[in-house]
């Protein structure tokens, strides 16, 4: 496996020893180049693209269905999106965000779970097709960067982002860089073991955090409640139209927002597990703030409130240390697109 760089770095900044004394406006000034960039977010079902300016504003958007797992078909879809968006906007660079493990220096997707890619030289192929500088990044890193630059994490020097969707993803922005770890795979927070011997995870282990604090976990708990045939379970099944399979994480969240007491209780349970996992991350990483994103965060304070309570209860050294803030993400599903575009603008890896 090729050596992986541990982080994206923007333009040179003051030495770490002096960095904390530099005013925030001056810190951010090193992020440099203005102008427009296109951000591409490759998902399992859709490819979303947007023209993004230097302030993080999305000026135009387009999307296509993901055309299967064939890399050439995905590349052609990206070319079509870039051509469409650049017809009316002068775009200097393109950032590509995708799930999986990356060789960031080589611009290669080593492994992508959504598309079953292995060792795919995506950046080199796209630079030939697009005739523009292209940056390749992990989608969670792109979203975290966007929240740090333009969203809920602005002003925080040590930021951890956690994304609650089907599973749990994450990323870190530390002192102005996306931190990927020695081998480029930092941020796989959802696979910390939080309940040894617990639910089987798709990764092969048991008791992973994402089996207790994700959209899939919320739906599973709701369906298990229905199977108890308790009064609460029967009432929940009725609200799901009589079909237990309708009780997905999104459906339970919607019911909770409508005021359903049982769904709110299920969400509160998720919040407790979320707070416990965040307390573990705080012990290891000591961030100043957690930003929580993903579809499950549509529940807002119904999830965040119990998470904060659980975090405070489980935090190592509680009462003798500052507590990191826990905030909901501000940029929604556009975060990956915005972050990929901005990284292509400010990173030295956007090679021509």
C-alpha positions as CSV (number, residue, x, y, z in Angstrom):
1,X,0.0,0.0,0.0
2,X,1.4,3.4,-0.9
3,X,2.3,5.7,2.0
4,X,-0.5,8.0,2.9
5,X,-0.3,11.6,4.0
6,X,-1.9,12.2,7.4
7,X,-3.7,15.5,6.6
8,X,-4.6,18.3,4.2
9,X,-2.7,21.4,4.9
10,X,-3.6,24.8,3.7
11,X,-1.0,27.5,3.1
12,X,1.8,27.9,5.6
13,X,0.8,29.3,9.0
14,X,2.7,30.4,12.1
15,X,4.5,27.8,14.2
16,X,2.3,25.7,16.5
17,X,3.8,27.4,19.5
18,X,2.7,30.8,18.3
19,X,-0.5,29.8,16.6
20,X,-2.8,30.1,19.6
21,X,-1.8,33.8,20.0
22,X,-2.7,34.7,16.4
23,X,-6.1,36.5,16.1
24,X,-8.7,34.3,14.4
25,X,-9.1,36.6,11.4
26,X,-5.4,36.3,10.7
27,X,-5.5,32.5,11.2
28,X,-8.1,32.2,8.5
29,X,-6.4,34.6,6.1
30,X,-3.8,32.0,5.2
31,X,-6.5,30.0,3.5
32,X,-5.9,32.2,0.5
33,X,-7.2,31.8,-3.1
34,X,-10.5,33.2,-4.0
35,X,-12.6,32.4,-7.0
36,X,-15.0,29.6,-7.8
37,X,-14.6,25.9,-7.4
38,X,-16.9,22.9,-8.0
39,X,-17.5,20.4,-5.3
40,X,-18.6,16.8,-6.2
41,X,-20.2,14.5,-3.6
42,X,-20.2,10.9,-4.8
43,X,-22.8,8.9,-3.0
44,X,-24.2,5.4,-3.3
45,X,-27.4,6.6,-5.0
46,X,-26.6,10.1,-6.4
47,X,-23.7,12.3,-7.5
48,X,-24.3,15.9,-6.4
49,X,-22.3,18.9,-7.6
50,X,-22.2,22.6,-6.8
51,X,-20.4,25.8,-7.7
52,X,-19.1,27.2,-4.5
53,X,-17.5,30.6,-3.9
54,X,-14.8,31.5,-1.4
55,X,-17.3,32.3,1.3
56,X,-18.9,28.8,1.1
57,X,-22.0,30.0,-0.8
58,X,-23.5,27.5,-3.3
59,X,-24.2,29.5,-6.5
60,X,-25.5,26.6,-8.6
61,X,-26.2,22.9,-8.2
62,X,-26.8,19.8,-10.3
63,X,-27.1,16.1,-9.6
64,X,-27.4,12.8,-11.3
65,X,-28.2,9.3,-10.2
66,X,-25.0,7.3,-9.5
67,X,-24.6,5.1,-12.6
68,X,-23.7,1.9,-10.9
69,X,-20.2,1.0,-9.7
70,X,-18.3,1.2,-13.0
71,X,-15.6,3.9,-12.5
72,X,-15.7,5.0,-16.2
73,X,-19.5,5.6,-15.9
74,X,-19.1,7.6,-12.7
75,X,-16.3,9.7,-14.3
76,X,-18.5,10.5,-17.3
77,X,-21.3,11.6,-14.9
78,X,-18.8,13.9,-13.2
79,X,-17.7,15.3,-16.5
80,X,-21.3,16.0,-17.5
81,X,-22.0,17.8,-14.2
82,X,-18.8,19.9,-14.4
83,X,-19.5,20.9,-18.0
84,X,-23.1,21.8,-17.1
85,X,-22.1,24.0,-14.1
86,X,-19.0,25.6,-15.7
87,X,-21.1,26.7,-18.8
88,X,-22.1,29.8,-16.8
89,X,-19.4,30.0,-14.1
90,X,-15.7,30.4,-14.5
91,X,-14.4,27.5,-12.3
92,X,-10.7,27.2,-11.4
93,X,-10.7,23.7,-9.7
94,X,-12.8,20.7,-8.8
95,X,-12.9,18.8,-5.5
96,X,-14.2,15.2,-5.3
97,X,-15.5,13.7,-2.1
98,X,-16.2,10.0,-1.8
99,X,-16.6,7.5,1.0
100,X,-13.7,5.1,1.6
101,X,-10.0,5.0,2.1
102,X,-7.8,7.2,0.0
103,X,-4.2,7.6,-1.1
104,X,-4.5,11.3,-1.0
105,X,-1.0,12.0,-2.5
106,X,-1.6,9.6,-5.4
107,X,-5.2,10.6,-5.9
108,X,-6.3,7.0,-5.7
109,X,-9.5,5.5,-4.1
110,X,-8.0,2.5,-2.4
111,X,-11.4,1.2,-1.2
112,X,-14.9,2.6,-1.5
113,X,-17.8,0.7,0.2
114,X,-20.6,2.3,-1.8
115,X,-19.0,1.6,-5.3
116,X,-16.9,-1.5,-4.6
117,X,-13.8,0.4,-6.1
118,X,-10.3,-0.9,-5.4
119,X,-7.2,1.1,-6.2
120,X,-9.0,3.4,-8.6
121,X,-6.8,6.3,-9.9
122,X,-9.7,8.7,-9.9
123,X,-7.8,12.0,-9.7
124,X,-5.5,11.4,-12.7
125,X,-8.4,10.2,-14.9
126,X,-10.5,13.2,-14.1
127,X,-7.8,15.7,-14.5
128,X,-7.3,14.5,-18.1
129,X,-11.0,14.6,-18.8
130,X,-11.7,18.0,-17.1
131,X,-8.5,19.8,-17.9
132,X,-8.6,21.4,-14.5
133,X,-6.8,20.9,-11.1
134,X,-8.7,18.1,-9.2
135,X,-8.5,17.3,-5.5
136,X,-9.7,13.9,-4.1
137,X,-10.8,13.7,-0.5
138,X,-12.9,11.5,1.9
139,X,-16.5,12.7,2.0
140,X,-16.5,12.9,5.8
141,X,-13.3,15.0,5.8
142,X,-14.9,17.4,3.2
143,X,-18.0,17.8,5.4
144,X,-15.9,18.5,8.5
145,X,-13.8,21.0,6.7
146,X,-17.0,22.8,5.5
147,X,-18.4,23.0,9.1
148,X,-15.1,24.3,10.3
149,X,-14.8,27.0,7.6
150,X,-18.4,28.1,7.2
151,X,-20.7,26.2,9.6
152,X,-21.2,25.3,13.3
153,X,-17.5,24.8,13.9
154,X,-16.2,28.2,12.9
155,X,-13.6,29.6,15.3
156,X,-12.8,26.2,16.9
157,X,-9.1,25.1,16.7
158,X,-9.8,21.4,17.6
159,X,-13.0,20.2,16.0
160,X,-14.5,16.7,15.8
161,X,-17.4,16.0,13.5
162,X,-19.6,13.0,13.9
163,X,-22.1,12.0,11.2
164,X,-25.1,9.9,12.1
165,X,-26.7,8.2,9.1
166,X,-27.0,4.6,8.2
167,X,-23.9,4.1,10.4
168,X,-21.5,6.6,12.1
169,X,-18.8,8.4,10.3
170,X,-16.5,11.2,11.4
171,X,-13.6,13.5,10.8
172,X,-11.3,15.9,12.7
173,X,-10.0,19.4,11.9
174,X,-7.1,20.2,14.1
175,X,-5.3,23.6,13.9
176,X,-6.4,24.3,10.4
177,X,-5.9,20.9,8.8
178,X,-8.0,17.8,8.2
179,X,-6.3,15.1,10.3
180,X,-6.3,11.6,8.8
181,X,-3.9,9.8,11.0
182,X,-0.7,7.9,10.0
183,X,-2.4,5.6,7.5
184,X,-5.2,7.9,6.3
185,X,-8.1,6.1,8.1
186,X,-8.7,8.2,11.2
187,X,-12.3,9.1,11.9
188,X,-13.8,5.6,11.8
189,X,-15.5,6.5,15.1
190,X,-18.5,4.3,14.5
191,X,-16.4,1.2,15.0
192,X,-15.2,1.9,18.5
193,X,-16.4,-1.0,20.6
194,X,-18.9,0.4,23.1
195,X,-20.7,-2.8,24.2
196,X,-18.4,-5.8,24.1
197,X,-20.3,-8.9,22.8
198,X,-23.2,-6.7,21.7
199,X,-24.9,-6.4,18.3
200,X,-23.1,-7.8,15.3
201,X,-21.7,-5.0,13.1
202,X,-21.2,-5.2,9.3
203,X,-17.5,-4.7,10.0
204,X,-17.5,-8.2,11.6
205,X,-17.0,-7.0,15.2
206,X,-19.6,-6.9,17.9
207,X,-20.8,-3.9,19.9
208,X,-19.7,-1.1,17.6
209,X,-20.9,2.3,18.5
210,X,-22.9,2.6,15.2
211,X,-25.0,-0.4,16.3
212,X,-26.4,1.8,19.1
213,X,-26.4,5.4,17.9
214,X,-27.3,5.6,14.2
215,X,-30.3,5.6,11.9
216,X,-30.1,1.9,11.5
217,X,-29.9,1.4,15.2
218,X,-33.0,3.6,15.8
219,X,-35.0,1.7,13.3
220,X,-33.9,-1.7,14.7
221,X,-35.0,-0.7,18.2
222,X,-38.4,0.4,17.0
223,X,-39.0,-2.8,15.1
224,X,-37.9,-4.8,18.2
225,X,-40.4,-2.9,20.3
226,X,-43.2,-3.7,17.8
227,X,-42.3,-7.4,18.1
228,X,-42.9,-7.3,21.9
229,X,-46.6,-6.7,21.2
230,X,-46.7,-4.3,24.1
231,X,-49.2,-1.4,24.1
232,X,-46.4,1.0,23.0
233,X,-45.3,-1.4,20.3
234,X,-48.8,-1.9,18.9
235,X,-49.4,1.9,18.9
236,X,-46.1,2.5,17.1
237,X,-47.0,-0.2,14.5
238,X,-50.3,1.4,13.8
239,X,-48.6,4.7,13.2
240,X,-46.3,2.9,10.7
241,X,-49.2,1.8,8.7
242,X,-49.3,-1.7,10.1
243,X,-45.9,-2.6,8.6
244,X,-42.9,-2.9,10.9
245,X,-40.4,-2.5,8.0
246,X,-41.7,1.1,7.6
247,X,-40.1,1.9,10.9
248,X,-36.8,3.2,9.7
249,X,-34.6,5.7,11.6
250,X,-36.0,8.5,9.4
251,X,-39.6,7.4,10.1
252,X,-39.1,7.2,13.8
253,X,-37.5,10.6,13.8
254,X,-40.5,12.0,11.9
255,X,-42.9,10.5,14.4
256,X,-40.9,12.0,17.3
257,X,-41.0,15.4,15.7
258,X,-44.8,15.0,15.4
259,X,-44.9,14.4,19.2
260,X,-45.1,10.6,19.5
261,X,-44.0,9.8,23.0
262,X,-42.6,6.3,22.2
263,X,-40.5,7.6,19.3
264,X,-39.2,10.4,21.5
265,X,-38.2,7.8,24.1
266,X,-36.4,5.7,21.5
267,X,-34.5,8.9,20.3
268,X,-33.6,9.7,23.9
269,X,-32.0,6.2,24.2
270,X,-30.0,6.9,21.0
271,X,-28.9,10.2,22.6
272,X,-27.6,8.4,25.7
273,X,-25.5,6.0,23.5
274,X,-24.3,9.0,21.4
275,X,-23.2,10.9,24.5
276,X,-21.3,7.9,25.8
277,X,-19.4,7.5,22.6
278,X,-18.6,11.2,22.5
279,X,-17.2,11.0,26.1
280,X,-14.9,8.2,24.9
281,X,-13.7,10.4,22.0
282,X,-13.2,13.4,24.3
283,X,-11.0,11.3,26.5
284,X,-8.9,10.3,23.5
285,X,-8.9,13.5,21.4
286,X,-9.7,16.4,23.8
287,X,-11.5,18.6,21.2
288,X,-13.1,21.9,21.9
289,X,-16.3,21.1,20.1
290,X,-18.2,18.2,18.6
291,X,-20.4,19.0,15.6
292,X,-23.1,16.3,15.0
293,X,-24.5,15.9,11.5
294,X,-26.3,13.4,9.3
295,X,-29.9,12.5,8.8
296,X,-30.6,11.5,12.4
297,X,-29.9,15.1,13.5
298,X,-33.2,16.1,11.9
299,X,-34.4,15.3,15.4
300,X,-32.6,18.4,16.8
301,X,-32.7,18.8,20.5
302,X,-34.7,15.6,20.9
303,X,-31.4,13.8,20.2
304,X,-28.9,16.5,21.2
305,X,-30.3,17.1,24.7
306,X,-30.0,13.5,25.9
307,X,-26.6,13.3,24.2
308,X,-25.3,16.3,26.2
309,X,-26.6,14.9,29.5
310,X,-25.0,11.5,28.8
311,X,-21.8,13.1,27.7
312,X,-21.6,15.1,31.0
313,X,-22.4,12.0,33.0
314,X,-19.7,9.8,31.3
315,X,-16.9,12.3,30.7
316,X,-13.6,11.3,32.3
317,X,-12.5,13.9,34.8
318,X,-15.9,15.6,34.9
319,X,-16.0,18.5,37.2
320,X,-12.3,19.0,36.9
321,X,-11.9,19.8,33.2
322,X,-13.7,22.0,30.6
323,X,-16.4,20.2,28.6
324,X,-16.4,20.3,24.8
325,X,-19.5,21.8,23.3
326,X,-21.9,19.6,21.3
327,X,-23.6,21.4,18.4
328,X,-25.7,20.3,15.5
329,X,-24.3,20.8,12.0
330,X,-25.3,23.9,10.2
331,X,-24.7,23.1,6.5
332,X,-26.9,20.0,6.1
333,X,-26.5,17.7,3.1
334,X,-24.5,20.3,1.2
335,X,-21.6,20.1,3.6
336,X,-19.6,17.5,1.6
337,X,-20.0,19.4,-1.6
338,X,-19.0,22.7,0.0
339,X,-16.0,21.2,1.7
340,X,-14.7,19.4,-1.4
341,X,-14.9,22.6,-3.4
342,X,-13.2,24.7,-0.7
343,X,-10.4,22.1,-0.2
344,X,-9.7,22.1,-3.9
345,X,-9.3,25.9,-3.7
346,X,-7.0,26.1,-0.6
347,X,-5.0,22.9,-0.7
348,X,-1.7,22.4,-2.4
349,X,-2.9,19.0,-3.6
350,X,-5.0,20.5,-6.3
351,X,-2.4,19.7,-8.9
352,X,-2.8,20.7,-12.5
